[in-house]
Amino acid sequence: MKEYKYILFDLDGTVTDPGVGITGSVMYALKGFGIEETDRTKLYRFIGPPLADSFRDFYGFTPEEARRGIKLYREYYKDRGIFENKVYEGMEEMLAELKRRGKTLVLATSKPEYFARQILEHFGLTRYFAYAAGATMDETRVGKDEVIAYAMDCCNITDPAQVLMVGDRFHDVEGARANGVDSLGVLYGYGSRQELSQAGADYLAETVEDILTIIK
């Protein structure tokens, strides 16, 4: 494996498990449209992609409906859903070890940057990251390709060959490729082996601990 200097991490499904908070927020939003969804597992597909895309793809929302859905989602998420979340076991130790090895860790998430920074602070993870890059609240920067480009620009990273993107969904893999960056797909999150392999992930990690055996 190549040696990478910069390791970009997705947040949801990679650093933390946000299943309860995100599905609860989606349920709340859908209820505003008269849609009662009780099966949380059906809503796991909302974890990772931009919300507007998910409301459109999974429930046929128009752009205007999607904007309203996001507003409702955030009503629940900002005070409650954001902390219905947990750090994956072994994650903090893994981040600390990568930092000890001299890697520069950067968060790159399609979650609004404001919320992402709150989550890192809440769980005591801020100190491991050189920068936390996320989406804008107005959705003008939300795609993973845009977030990765923004993260690299903020950190003055000019050589994509020195960068590895770590994430659990195909959006992470495709966003990395759009920026000329290699990718590592994690299988403990919300994306399947098939999804990540088909997207073209350069590496796959079964567990949090496996990340340390792959990144030298």
Contacts in CASP RR format, 6 or more apart in sequence:
PFRMAT RR
TARGET T0000
AUTHOR 0000-0000-0000
METHOD contacts of the structure
MODEL  1
MKEYKYILFDLDGTVTDPGVGITGSVMYALKGFGIEETDRTKLYRFIGPP
LADSFRDFYGFTPEEARRGIKLYREYYKDRGIFENKVYEGMEEMLAELKR
RGKTLVLATSKPEYFARQILEHFGLTRYFAYAAGATMDETRVGKDEVIAY
AMDCCNITDPAQVLMVGDRFHDVEGARANGVDSLGVLYGYGSRQELSQAG
ADYLAETVEDILTIIK
1 203 0 8 1.000
1 214 0 8 1.000
1 215 0 8 1.000
1 216 0 8 1.000
2 161 0 8 1.000
2 182 0 8 1.000
3 216 0 8 1.000
4 103 0 8 1.000
4 162 0 8 1.000
4 163 0 8 1.000
4 164 0 8 1.000
4 182 0 8 1.000
4 215 0 8 1.000
5 103 0 8 1.000
5 104 0 8 1.000
5 162 0 8 1.000
5 163 0 8 1.000
6 103 0 8 1.000
6 104 0 8 1.000
6 106 0 8 1.000
6 152 0 8 1.000
6 155 0 8 1.000
6 157 0 8 1.000
6 162 0 8 1.000
6 163 0 8 1.000
6 164 0 8 1.000
7 98 0 8 1.000
7 103 0 8 1.000
7 104 0 8 1.000
7 105 0 8 1.000
7 106 0 8 1.000
7 163 0 8 1.000
7 164 0 8 1.000
7 166 0 8 1.000
7 215 0 8 1.000
8 106 0 8 1.000
8 107 0 8 1.000
8 108 0 8 1.000
8 148 0 8 1.000
8 151 0 8 1.000
8 163 0 8 1.000
8 164 0 8 1.000
8 165 0 8 1.000
8 166 0 8 1.000
8 176 0 8 1.000
8 181 0 8 1.000
9 15 0 8 1.000
9 105 0 8 1.000
9 106 0 8 1.000
9 107 0 8 1.000
9 108 0 8 1.000
9 129 0 8 1.000
9 166 0 8 1.000
9 167 0 8 1.000
10 48 0 8 1.000
10 108 0 8 1.000
10 109 0 8 1.000
10 144 0 8 1.000
10 165 0 8 1.000
10 166 0 8 1.000
10 167 0 8 1.000
10 168 0 8 1.000
10 169 0 8 1.000
10 172 0 8 1.000
11 18 0 8 1.000
11 107 0 8 1.000
11 109 0 8 1.000
11 111 0 8 1.000
11 116 0 8 1.000
11 119 0 8 1.000
12 18 0 8 1.000
12 22 0 8 1.000
12 47 0 8 1.000
12 48 0 8 1.000
12 109 0 8 1.000
12 111 0 8 1.000
12 168 0 8 1.000
12 190 0 8 1.000
13 47 0 8 1.000
13 48 0 8 1.000
13 88 0 8 1.000
13 167 0 8 1.000
13 168 0 8 1.000
13 186 0 8 1.000
13 188 0 8 1.000
13 189 0 8 1.000
13 190 0 8 1.000
14 88 0 8 1.000
14 166 0 8 1.000
14 167 0 8 1.000
14 168 0 8 1.000
14 172 0 8 1.000
14 186 0 8 1.000
14 189 0 8 1.000
15 87 0 8 1.000
15 88 0 8 1.000
15 91 0 8 1.000
15 95 0 8 1.000
15 107 0 8 1.000
15 125 0 8 1.000
16 85 0 8 1.000
16 86 0 8 1.000
16 87 0 8 1.000
16 88 0 8 1.000
16 91 0 8 1.000
16 119 0 8 1.000
16 123 0 8 1.000
17 85 0 8 1.000
17 86 0 8 1.000
17 87 0 8 1.000
17 88 0 8 1.000
17 189 0 8 1.000
18 47 0 8 1.000
18 84 0 8 1.000
18 85 0 8 1.000
19 40 0 8 1.000
19 44 0 8 1.000
19 47 0 8 1.000
19 84 0 8 1.000
19 85 0 8 1.000
20 40 0 8 1.000
20 81 0 8 1.000
20 84 0 8 1.000
20 85 0 8 1.000
21 77 0 8 1.000
21 80 0 8 1.000
21 81 0 8 1.000
21 82 0 8 1.000
21 84 0 8 1.000
21 85 0 8 1.000
22 43 0 8 1.000
22 46 0 8 1.000
22 47 0 8 1.000
22 77 0 8 1.000
22 81 0 8 1.000
23 40 0 8 1.000
23 43 0 8 1.000
23 44 0 8 1.000
23 46 0 8 1.000
24 40 0 8 1.000
24 43 0 8 1.000
24 76 0 8 1.000
24 81 0 8 1.000
24 84 0 8 1.000
25 73 0 8 1.000
25 74 0 8 1.000
25 76 0 8 1.000
25 77 0 8 1.000
25 81 0 8 1.000
26 37 0 8 1.000
26 43 0 8 1.000
26 46 0 8 1.000
26 73 0 8 1.000
27 37 0 8 1.000
27 38 0 8 1.000
27 40 0 8 1.000
27 43 0 8 1.000
28 72 0 8 1.000
28 73 0 8 1.000
28 75 0 8 1.000
28 76 0 8 1.000
29 55 0 8 1.000
29 69 0 8 1.000
29 70 0 8 1.000
29 72 0 8 1.000
29 73 0 8 1.000
29 76 0 8 1.000
30 36 0 8 1.000
30 37 0 8 1.000
30 59 0 8 1.000
32 69 0 8 1.000
32 72 0 8 1.000
33 59 0 8 1.000
33 65 0 8 1.000
33 69 0 8 1.000
35 59 0 8 1.000
37 43 0 8 1.000
44 190 0 8 1.000
45 54 0 8 1.000
45 58 0 8 1.000
45 190 0 8 1.000
46 54 0 8 1.000
46 58 0 8 1.000
47 169 0 8 1.000
47 190 0 8 1.000
48 110 0 8 1.000
48 168 0 8 1.000
48 169 0 8 1.000
48 171 0 8 1.000
48 190 0 8 1.000
49 57 0 8 1.000
49 110 0 8 1.000
49 169 0 8 1.000
49 171 0 8 1.000
50 110 0 8 1.000
50 135 0 8 1.000
50 139 0 8 1.000
50 142 0 8 1.000
50 143 0 8 1.000
51 66 0 8 1.000
51 69 0 8 1.000
51 70 0 8 1.000
51 73 0 8 1.000
52 63 0 8 1.000
52 66 0 8 1.000
52 67 0 8 1.000
52 70 0 8 1.000
52 139 0 8 1.000
52 142 0 8 1.000
55 61 0 8 1.000
55 65 0 8 1.000
55 66 0 8 1.000
55 69 0 8 1.000
55 70 0 8 1.000
56 62 0 8 1.000
56 63 0 8 1.000
56 66 0 8 1.000
61 69 0 8 1.000
67 139 0 8 1.000
70 139 0 8 1.000
77 115 0 8 1.000
78 115 0 8 1.000
82 115 0 8 1.000
82 118 0 8 1.000
82 119 0 8 1.000
82 122 0 8 1.000
83 119 0 8 1.000
83 122 0 8 1.000
85 119 0 8 1.000
85 123 0 8 1.000
87 123 0 8 1.000
87 125 0 8 1.000
88 188 0 8 1.000
88 208 0 8 1.000
89 208 0 8 1.000
90 208 0 8 1.000
90 209 0 8 1.000
91 125 0 8 1.000
91 208 0 8 1.000
92 125 0 8 1.000
92 128 0 8 1.000
94 208 0 8 1.000
94 209 0 8 1.000
94 211 0 8 1.000
94 212 0 8 1.000
95 105 0 8 1.000
95 125 0 8 1.000
95 128 0 8 1.000
96 128 0 8 1.000
97 212 0 8 1.000
98 105 0 8 1.000
98 211 0 8 1.000
98 212 0 8 1.000
98 215 0 8 1.000
99 105 0 8 1.000
99 128 0 8 1.000
101 215 0 8 1.000
103 215 0 8 1.000
104 130 0 8 1.000
104 155 0 8 1.000
105 128 0 8 1.000
105 129 0 8 1.000
105 130 0 8 1.000
106 129 0 8 1.000
106 130 0 8 1.000
106 131 0 8 1.000
106 132 0 8 1.000
106 133 0 8 1.000
106 151 0 8 1.000
106 155 0 8 1.000
107 116 0 8 1.000
107 120 0 8 1.000
107 129 0 8 1.000
107 131 0 8 1.000
107 132 0 8 1.000
107 133 0 8 1.000
107 134 0 8 1.000
107 151 0 8 1.000
108 133 0 8 1.000
108 134 0 8 1.000
108 144 0 8 1.000
108 147 0 8 1.000
108 148 0 8 1.000
108 151 0 8 1.000
108 165 0 8 1.000
109 116 0 8 1.000
109 132 0 8 1.000
109 133 0 8 1.000
109 134 0 8 1.000
109 135 0 8 1.000
109 147 0 8 1.000
110 134 0 8 1.000
110 135 0 8 1.000
110 142 0 8 1.000
110 143 0 8 1.000
110 144 0 8 1.000
110 147 0 8 1.000
110 171 0 8 1.000
111 119 0 8 1.000
111 134 0 8 1.000
111 135 0 8 1.000
112 134 0 8 1.000
112 135 0 8 1.000
112 136 0 8 1.000
112 137 0 8 1.000
113 132 0 8 1.000
113 133 0 8 1.000
113 134 0 8 1.000
113 135 0 8 1.000
113 136 0 8 1.000
114 137 0 8 1.000
116 132 0 8 1.000
116 134 0 8 1.000
117 126 0 8 1.000
117 132 0 8 1.000
119 125 0 8 1.000
120 126 0 8 1.000
120 129 0 8 1.000
120 132 0 8 1.000
126 132 0 8 1.000
130 155 0 8 1.000
131 151 0 8 1.000
131 154 0 8 1.000
131 155 0 8 1.000
133 147 0 8 1.000
133 148 0 8 1.000
133 150 0 8 1.000
133 151 0 8 1.000
133 154 0 8 1.000
134 141 0 8 1.000
134 147 0 8 1.000
134 150 0 8 1.000
134 151 0 8 1.000
135 141 0 8 1.000
135 142 0 8 1.000
135 143 0 8 1.000
135 147 0 8 1.000
136 142 0 8 1.000
141 147 0 8 1.000
141 150 0 8 1.000
143 171 0 8 1.000
143 175 0 8 1.000
144 171 0 8 1.000
144 172 0 8 1.000
144 174 0 8 1.000
144 175 0 8 1.000
144 176 0 8 1.000
145 174 0 8 1.000
145 175 0 8 1.000
145 178 0 8 1.000
145 179 0 8 1.000
148 165 0 8 1.000
148 175 0 8 1.000
148 176 0 8 1.000
148 178 0 8 1.000
148 179 0 8 1.000
148 181 0 8 1.000
149 179 0 8 1.000
151 157 0 8 1.000
152 158 0 8 1.000
152 160 0 8 1.000
152 163 0 8 1.000
152 179 0 8 1.000
157 163 0 8 1.000
160 179 0 8 1.000
160 180 0 8 1.000
160 181 0 8 1.000
163 176 0 8 1.000
163 179 0 8 1.000
163 181 0 8 1.000
163 182 0 8 1.000
164 181 0 8 1.000
164 182 0 8 1.000
164 183 0 8 1.000
164 184 0 8 1.000
164 215 0 8 1.000
165 172 0 8 1.000
165 173 0 8 1.000
165 175 0 8 1.000
165 176 0 8 1.000
165 181 0 8 1.000
165 182 0 8 1.000
165 183 0 8 1.000
165 184 0 8 1.000
166 172 0 8 1.000
166 183 0 8 1.000
166 184 0 8 1.000
166 185 0 8 1.000
166 186 0 8 1.000
166 205 0 8 1.000
166 211 0 8 1.000
167 173 0 8 1.000
167 183 0 8 1.000
167 184 0 8 1.000
167 185 0 8 1.000
167 186 0 8 1.000
168 185 0 8 1.000
168 186 0 8 1.000
168 187 0 8 1.000
168 188 0 8 1.000
168 189 0 8 1.000
168 190 0 8 1.000
168 191 0 8 1.000
168 196 0 8 1.000
169 190 0 8 1.000
169 191 0 8 1.000
169 195 0 8 1.000
169 196 0 8 1.000
170 191 0 8 1.000
170 195 0 8 1.000
170 196 0 8 1.000
170 198 0 8 1.000
170 199 0 8 1.000
172 183 0 8 1.000
172 185 0 8 1.000
173 183 0 8 1.000
173 185 0 8 1.000
173 196 0 8 1.000
173 199 0 8 1.000
173 200 0 8 1.000
173 201 0 8 1.000
174 199 0 8 1.000
175 181 0 8 1.000
176 182 0 8 1.000
176 183 0 8 1.000
177 183 0 8 1.000
177 200 0 8 1.000
182 202 0 8 1.000
182 203 0 8 1.000
183 200 0 8 1.000
183 201 0 8 1.000
183 202 0 8 1.000
183 203 0 8 1.000
184 201 0 8 1.000
184 202 0 8 1.000
184 203 0 8 1.000
184 204 0 8 1.000
184 205 0 8 1.000
184 211 0 8 1.000
184 214 0 8 1.000
184 215 0 8 1.000
185 196 0 8 1.000
185 201 0 8 1.000
185 203 0 8 1.000
185 204 0 8 1.000
185 205 0 8 1.000
186 204 0 8 1.000
186 205 0 8 1.000
186 208 0 8 1.000
186 211 0 8 1.000
187 193 0 8 1.000
187 196 0 8 1.000
187 204 0 8 1.000
187 205 0 8 1.000
187 206 0 8 1.000
187 207 0 8 1.000
188 205 0 8 1.000
188 206 0 8 1.000
188 207 0 8 1.000
188 208 0 8 1.000
193 204 0 8 1.000
196 204 0 8 1.000
197 204 0 8 1.000
203 214 0 8 1.000
205 211 0 8 1.000
205 214 0 8 1.000
END
